[in-house]
Amino acid sequence: MVHTVFCWKKQLQLMVCLCMGLGAVVCFCRVCLGASATAIKENIARETTRASEKKEALTRLSAKERKLFKNLARVEDQIRTLETQLEANRRELKDLEDRKAVMQKRYEASRATRERLHEEAASLLRTLWPVFLTGQASKRFDQGDSWARAQRESTWLSALYGQTGTKLFALQKAETQALEDLKHFEEASRAAQAKDEELRAVQEDLLAKRLGFLSQVKKIRSQELDLKEELASIAQTIKDLHYKLQILDTRSFPKLKGHLPWPAKGRLVKGFHPKAQPPHRGLSLAVNKDDSVRAVSWGKVVYDDQLRGFGRVIIVFHGKDYYSLYAFLSQSRVRVGQKIEKGEIIGQCGYYPRIKGTGLYFELRFGQKAINPLHWLEPA
């Protein structure tokens, strides 16, 4: 009896010491948790501001892009109009060249005819002059028949020469007109060529402007793509931060009341009886040999060591003054300071003297006060 009282006194002293130590740990962890949540909220605010700035920059780029497209559309219209003018001018130039070629042929034909008529007129003149001399001689020597014949020939040849002269005059006039027309067509052709060169120069300038606008649009679109990627990255970061914040919120231990998993699968041997003599402030479970012990929630290991009368003991801090205690373990898989996940294996069940077999003693505490685990664990 004395030994039993001593053990329970030792247990009580140890639990008080543990609770005092855990109180300090709880305070520290609460500060860390608050700082973590505050830091996450600050990061969310900062990333949200960055996202707003990027969106504003994207809006400005979009406006600039729309303006560039308007300028580009105007240049495209000017280019199409210019191409129409170029095509019309090329057709006019071709028509002038064709007409000039026809007129050149006419001029050359007229000139050839004129030269031929000149030769004919010269030939008639060479023929007419001897006849004229013969007629004069016959008249002088009173040779009536010879003179009359010579006179008739002279008259006929003179008439023929006169017709040739008339033709020559008409050809000369036509040739002069053709030459003037040729000059006119050449001047018109040179003007059309000059206009074509002028239009081509304007076209090159417009094409250069279009190329410049397209280059600017390409640059802006590249910047827009970069901004969109940055925005997507920022959005993902904000999403991740919200998720972390949500995790911090959902991992709030009080919100898990009635939904905690059991630390081990087994038979409940004794429940929560804090007023019993001696008090039983937790649950005693009978389990199979070497069954695993799992953490009932997320938390941080604050104690992992042998405790006389309780075997291997692990205590996990869950924040906001809540912690869980697992006793009579045969071995531990965690270390002090380690952060663990809900349902993570933290050790193996060992020998539990009270049930004379493999078992687990489990407690939940709020500060230094033991609370009924059955109110927190999910229904068995």
Secondary structure in CASP SS format (residue, H / E / C, confidence):
PFRMAT SS
TARGET T0000
AUTHOR 0000-0000-0000
METHOD secondary structure of the structure
MODEL  1
M C 1.00
V H 1.00
H H 1.00
T H 1.00
V H 1.00
F H 1.00
C H 1.00
W H 1.00
K H 1.00
K H 1.00
Q H 1.00
L H 1.00
Q H 1.00
L H 1.00
M H 1.00
V H 1.00
C H 1.00
L H 1.00
C H 1.00
M H 1.00
G H 1.00
L H 1.00
G H 1.00
A H 1.00
V H 1.00
V H 1.00
C H 1.00
F H 1.00
C H 1.00
R H 1.00
V H 1.00
C H 1.00
L H 1.00
G H 1.00
A H 1.00
S H 1.00
A H 1.00
T H 1.00
A H 1.00
I H 1.00
K H 1.00
E H 1.00
N H 1.00
I H 1.00
A H 1.00
R H 1.00
E H 1.00
T H 1.00
T H 1.00
R H 1.00
A H 1.00
S H 1.00
E H 1.00
K H 1.00
K H 1.00
E H 1.00
A H 1.00
L H 1.00
T H 1.00
R H 1.00
L H 1.00
S H 1.00
A H 1.00
K H 1.00
E H 1.00
R H 1.00
K H 1.00
L H 1.00
F H 1.00
K H 1.00
N H 1.00
L H 1.00
A H 1.00
R H 1.00
V H 1.00
E H 1.00
D H 1.00
Q H 1.00
I H 1.00
R H 1.00
T H 1.00
L H 1.00
E H 1.00
T H 1.00
Q H 1.00
L H 1.00
E H 1.00
A H 1.00
N H 1.00
R H 1.00
R H 1.00
E H 1.00
L H 1.00
K H 1.00
D H 1.00
L H 1.00
E H 1.00
D H 1.00
R H 1.00
K H 1.00
A H 1.00
V H 1.00
M H 1.00
Q H 1.00
K H 1.00
R H 1.00
Y H 1.00
E H 1.00
A H 1.00
S H 1.00
R H 1.00
A H 1.00
T H 1.00
R H 1.00
E H 1.00
R H 1.00
L H 1.00
H H 1.00
E H 1.00
E H 1.00
A H 1.00
A H 1.00
S H 1.00
L H 1.00
L H 1.00
R H 1.00
T H 1.00
L H 1.00
W H 1.00
P H 1.00
V H 1.00
F H 1.00
L H 1.00
T H 1.00
G H 1.00
Q H 1.00
A H 1.00
S H 1.00
K H 1.00
R H 1.00
F C 1.00
D C 1.00
Q C 1.00
G H 1.00
D H 1.00
S H 1.00
W H 1.00
A H 1.00
R H 1.00
A H 1.00
Q H 1.00
R H 1.00
E H 1.00
S H 1.00
T H 1.00
W H 1.00
L H 1.00
S H 1.00
A H 1.00
L H 1.00
Y H 1.00
G H 1.00
Q H 1.00
T H 1.00
G H 1.00
T H 1.00
K H 1.00
L H 1.00
F H 1.00
A H 1.00
L H 1.00
Q H 1.00
K H 1.00
A H 1.00
E H 1.00
T H 1.00
Q H 1.00
A H 1.00
L H 1.00
E H 1.00
D H 1.00
L H 1.00
K H 1.00
H H 1.00
F H 1.00
E H 1.00
E H 1.00
A H 1.00
S H 1.00
R H 1.00
A H 1.00
A H 1.00
Q H 1.00
A H 1.00
K H 1.00
D H 1.00
E H 1.00
E H 1.00
L H 1.00
R H 1.00
A H 1.00
V H 1.00
Q H 1.00
E H 1.00
D H 1.00
L H 1.00
L H 1.00
A H 1.00
K H 1.00
R H 1.00
L H 1.00
G H 1.00
F H 1.00
L H 1.00
S H 1.00
Q H 1.00
V H 1.00
K H 1.00
K H 1.00
I H 1.00
R H 1.00
S H 1.00
Q H 1.00
E H 1.00
L H 1.00
D H 1.00
L H 1.00
K H 1.00
E H 1.00
E H 1.00
L H 1.00
A H 1.00
S H 1.00
I H 1.00
A H 1.00
Q H 1.00
T H 1.00
I H 1.00
K H 1.00
D H 1.00
L H 1.00
H H 1.00
Y H 1.00
K H 1.00
L H 1.00
Q H 1.00
I H 1.00
L H 1.00
D H 1.00
T H 1.00
R C 1.00
S C 1.00
F H 1.00
P H 1.00
K H 1.00
L H 1.00
K C 1.00
G C 1.00
H C 1.00
L E 1.00
P C 1.00
W C 1.00
P C 1.00
A C 1.00
K C 1.00
G C 1.00
R E 1.00
L E 1.00
V E 1.00
K E 1.00
G C 1.00
F C 1.00
H E 1.00
P C 1.00
K C 1.00
A C 1.00
Q C 1.00
P C 1.00
P C 1.00
H E 1.00
R C 1.00
G C 1.00
L E 1.00
S E 1.00
L E 1.00
A E 1.00
V C 1.00
N C 1.00
K C 1.00
D C 1.00
D C 1.00
S E 1.00
V E 1.00
R E 1.00
A C 1.00
V C 1.00
S C 1.00
W C 1.00
G E 1.00
K E 1.00
V E 1.00
V E 1.00
Y E 1.00
D E 1.00
D E 1.00
Q E 1.00
L E 1.00
R C 1.00
G C 1.00
F C 1.00
G E 1.00
R E 1.00
V E 1.00
I E 1.00
I E 1.00
V E 1.00
F E 1.00
H E 1.00
G E 1.00
K C 1.00
D C 1.00
Y E 1.00
Y E 1.00
S E 1.00
L E 1.00
Y E 1.00
A E 1.00
F E 1.00
L E 1.00
S E 1.00
Q E 1.00
S E 1.00
R C 1.00
V C 1.00
R C 1.00
V C 1.00
G C 1.00
Q C 1.00
K E 1.00
I E 1.00
E C 1.00
K C 1.00
G C 1.00
E C 1.00
I E 1.00
I E 1.00
G E 1.00
Q E 1.00
C E 1.00
G E 1.00
Y E 1.00
Y E 1.00
P H 1.00
R H 1.00
I H 1.00
K C 1.00
G E 1.00
T E 1.00
G E 1.00
L E 1.00
Y E 1.00
F E 1.00
E E 1.00
L E 1.00
R E 1.00
F E 1.00
G C 1.00
Q C 1.00
K E 1.00
A E 1.00
I E 1.00
N C 1.00
P H 1.00
L H 1.00
H H 1.00
W C 1.00
L E 1.00
E C 1.00
P C 1.00
A C 1.00
END
